[in-house]
Amino acid sequence: MREDNQADGGDGLAPVHEQRSLHLGNTLAPGAGVTATRVVHAPDDVARELNVLGIPPDDLTTLRRRAACCRASCHEHHPPSYPGIVAWAEHVRGLRDLLVPLGWRVTNESNLPLIASPDGRYRIAACTGDEETGLWIEAQPRTQHPRGPATTTEIAGNLQLALDFGPSFVEHAFWILLSHFDGCRHRAELSLPTVVSDGGTILKWHTRIILPSLTLVAPQSTLDDASPSALGLLP
């Protein structure tokens, strides 16, 4: 048996763009997470939100660079799905390498790779996102592939917590590190899903924290034979 992560082989705060203003904390009205999405994109605000979650912003960028380098080192003779699998796996490993020394805990229940905060309040999974990932103007990203039962159960838990506890639900929430590669650009966001379809498609996000876009220095045509250490990335 396997969870849906394997399918990722395919490839206070202002200014904040929002469909309706929500704050990741005590100003969130009960149940509001079901009907509105809050998008955080300004660099200072992004750093503040990540620090609240206990995630060092600069180190998060570093692990994304490593994942991008590993993906870029794939050869055209690899299977077509391999670069996406590598990128996903390196995001999973990177989160764990970064956060385990800070007291976070690795869990693989139901074959869903997660990293859980020391107090158990937050859990994070890594997923491949579609072309709207990392875009903050009128964007509604989705995972590239439908999610399996373990992920949908976590998302349903977010929704139930929002309905039951209102603002405090974000203190026990399931987050997704969503990433997408568009040519030499690597876009990503750390987002909190609340609504998922019966088929495993994420339909609504409570909060989207837009991470800095990264650019591969080497032209795409030269990536096949380059080693990860030979590749540079620009913020």
Stockholm file with secondary structure:
# STOCKHOLM 1.0

chainA/1-235         MREDNQADGGDGLAPVHEQRSLHLGNTLAPGAGVTATRVVHAPDDVARELNVLGIPPDDLTTLRRRAACCRASCHEHHPPSYPGIVAWAEHVRGLRDLLVPLGWRVTNESNLPLIASPDGRYRIAACTGDEETGLWIEAQPRTQHPRGPATTTEIAGNLQLALDFGPSFVEHAFWILLSHFDGCRHRAELSLPTVVSDGGTILKWHTRIILPSLTLVAPQSTLDDASPSALGLLP
#=GR chainA/1-235 SS CCCGGGGGGCCCCSSCCBSSCCCSSTTCCTTGGGTCCEEECSHHHHHHHHHHHTCCHHHHHHHHHHHHHHHHTCCTTSCTTHHHHHHHHHHHHHHHHHHGGGTCEEECGGGCCEEECTTSSEEEEEEEBCTTTTCCSSCCCCBSSCCCHHHHHHHHHHHHHHHHHGGGGGGGEEEEEEEEEETTEEEEEEEEEEEECTTSCEEEEEEEEECCCEEESSCGGGSTTCCGGGCCEEC
#=GC SS_cons         CCCGGGGGGCCCCSSCCBSSCCCSSTTCCTTGGGTCCEEECSHHHHHHHHHHHTCCHHHHHHHHHHHHHHHHTCCTTSCTTHHHHHHHHHHHHHHHHHHGGGTCEEECGGGCCEEECTTSSEEEEEEEBCTTTTCCSSCCCCBSSCCCHHHHHHHHHHHHHHHHHGGGGGGGEEEEEEEEEETTEEEEEEEEEEEECTTSCEEEEEEEEECCCEEESSCGGGSTTCCGGGCCEEC
//
